Amino acid sequence: MPIRNLLRKWIIGEPLNGPEPEEVRKATPQLKGKAGLVLETLLAIHESIEDSQAMQGYEGLPLQVEQIYWEVWGVLARNPDLTTTEEVMDQWMDDCIGGMHLNWEDPVTQ
């Protein structure tokens, strides 16, 4: 009889009588300095361009995203007092879009 009970526990897999596991917390990295602000702003800029299709030839290619990334860092270097995504995005639009130096024209029309 004890072997039957042992096999039943092994085959059926009765739950353990131990304590319930605590909630598992997902580890998220802590970004230092303005890196988090840059990434949030980059995402907001990308989404706003995609939603409104404001820039001709913008496809979200890695080089295009990288160019915006460095421009956002440049905006923060020139304006260290900016603290929110909206402020950085507005300043980026004034500085970088005002001159339209991005040159993302459609290759078909060139």
N, C-alpha and C positions, 0 to 999 in steps of 0.2 A: 504493500500500500504506500509506503513512503516514496518508493521509486515512481509510482504512478503520479503522486502529487508533484514530485520534482520535475518529471517530464511535462506535466501539464503547465507548470509555471514557466518552464523553458520554452515550450512550443507556443503557448498562448501569449506569453509575454505580459504577465500581470504588471501593472504599474508599480513603480517603486514607492515605498512609503516615506520617502524623504521629503524635505521641504521643497516647496515650489521654487523654481529659479527666479531670481529677481529680474526685473526688466532689463534687457540688454540695451545699453546706450550705444548709439552709433558715434564713433569717434570722428570728429571733424577737425581739420587742421585750423590752427589759429594763424591767420595771415598777419604779418607785421607791417606796420606803417600804413601806407595808402594802397597797398596791393588789392585789398578787398574792395575798396572804393573804385579802383580802376576796373576791376573785373565786372562789378555791378554796372558801372557806367557803360562799359563796352557792350554788355548784353542789352542794356536799354537802348543804346544807339542802334545796334544791329536790328533789334525788334522794331524800332520805329521806322527804320529805313525799309525793312521788309514789308511792314504793314502799309505804309503810304507809298511805297515805290518811288521815293523822292529822288533818288540818284540814278541817272541813266547808266546802265552797265554794271551796277552793283549786283553781284551774285553771292556774296558772302564767301568768296574764295579765301583760302588761308592768307595769301599776301595782302588782300584787301582788309581783312580783319586785323592782321598784324600792323598795317599802316594806321588804322584807327587806334589800335592799342598804344602805339608810340605817340600818336597825336594827343591822346588823353593824358599820357604821362607828361607830355610837354605842357599841356594846359595846367596840370597840377604843379609843375615846376615854376611856371610863371605866376600862378595864383595859389599860393600855399594856404590861403584862408578858406578855400572851398571845402565844404565838409559833407555835402549831400550829393546824391546821384543827379538830382535835377539841376543843381547849380553847375556841376561839372558839364552836364550835357548841354545846358544853355550856353555856357562859355565856349564849349567846343563848337557849337553851331555858329556862334559869332566869329570865332577865330578861323576855323577851318572850312566851313561851308560858305562863308561870306565871300572868300576868294575863289572858291571852286577849283582849288589846285589839285584835286584828287585825280583828275583825268581818267575817269572810268567811263569812257565812251564805248558805245557798242562797236565791236570790231567789224561788224557787217557794214556799218554806215561809213567807216573810215576809208 
